[in-house]
C-alpha cells in the first residue's frame, strides 16, 4: 500500500490520468465531480490490404466525468481523415467518425491497493459516414476487464481482456470489419522515469472467428507522458502492428487535463 501511494504521488494527481497514450486501460476512475479531457492525434500509414487508402489521421476527443462510488462515464468523439490514391490522383476525405459512450467501475475500494481491478462497458454509435469510409455503419457493444498490478514503486503492469459483443472494431480504414463477436486483449508495462515523466510499452490483440489470421489485428506501442502541471500531461508515442487490420506504423501526440 505504501508503494502504491508513493507511485501515485510521483505521477501527480492519479494513475487514471497517466494512461494516455496507451490503449491498454488502467483500473483508475475520475473522482466524483471531476472532469477529465484527453485529446490525441494519431497519424498511421496503412498496409496494402487497405488500398487505395494510403494513410489515416485520427483526431480523438474524450471527456470523462466522475460519478462517484468508483464510477465514471466517458464520451469519445473521433474526427477521421483518410487519404487515398485513385486514377484521378490523390483524394482526401474527413469528417466525424463513430462516437462512443462508456462507463467504468473500479471494483477495488482501496485507492492505494497494490492490485486493482475494474470493468467497463461501451456503446459505439454509427455517427460516421459509412459511404465516405469514416464509420462502420454498425452499433458496437463492448465490455472490458482490467487488472492492474504494482510491481515496484515505479512500475505497473496492466492486463486487459474483453470482447466486442456485436458490431466490429473498424475505425475508418483500420480494424476488423467483419460483423460479429471480436475478442480483445492487451498488456502494458509502464514505469516512472522521473517525478514528472513516465514511459512504457504495450501489445494489443483483436481476433474474430469470422476472419482469417490476416484479418486480425495485433499492435505495439511505445510511449511516454510528461506532467506539465498537477493534473495535466503531454503525451506522445510511436506505434505499429501486424496483419491487415493494423497500421504499418504511426505516431501519436496528445494532451490530458483535469478540469477542477
C-alpha positions, 0 to 999 in steps of 0.5 A: 500500500505504501508503494502504491501511494508513493507511485501515485504521488510521483505521477501527480494527481492519479494513475487514471490520468497517466494512461494516455497514450496507451490503449491498454486501460488502467483500473483508475476512475475520475473522482466524483465531480471531476472532469477529465479531457484527453485529446490525441492525434494519431497519424498511421500509414496503412498496409496494402490490404487497405488500398487505395487508402494510403494513410489515416489521421485520427483526431480523438476527443474524450471527456470523462466525468466522475460519478462517484462510488468508483464510477465514471462515464466517458464520451469519445468523439473521433474526427477521421481523415483518410487519404487515398490514391485513385486514377484521378490522383490523390483524394482526401476525405474527413469528417466525424467518425463513430462516437462512443459512450462508456462507463467504468467501475473500479471494483477495488475500494482501496485507492492505494491497493497494490492490485486493482481491478475494474470493468467497463462497458461501451456503446459505439454509435454509427455517427460516421459516414459509412459511404465516405469510409469514416464509420462502420455503419454498425452499433458496437457493444463492448465490455472490458476487464482490467487488472492492474498490478504494482510491481515496484514503486515505479512500475505497473503492469496492466492486463486487459481482456474483453470482447466486442459483443456485436458490431466490429472494431473498424475505425475508418480504414483500420480494424476488423470489419467483419460483423460479429463477436471480436475478442480483445486483449492487451498488456502494458508495462509502464514505469516512472522515469522521473517525478514528472515523466513516465514511459512504457510499452504495450501489445494489443490483440483483436481476433474474430472467428469470422476472419482469417489470421490476416484479418486480425489485428495485433499492435505495439506501442511505445510511449511516454507522458510528461506532467506539465502541471498537477493534473495535466500531461503531454503525451506522445508515442510511436506505434505499429502492428501486424496483419491487415487490420493494423497500421504499418506504423504511426505516431501519436501526440496528445494532451490530458487535463483535469478540469477542477 
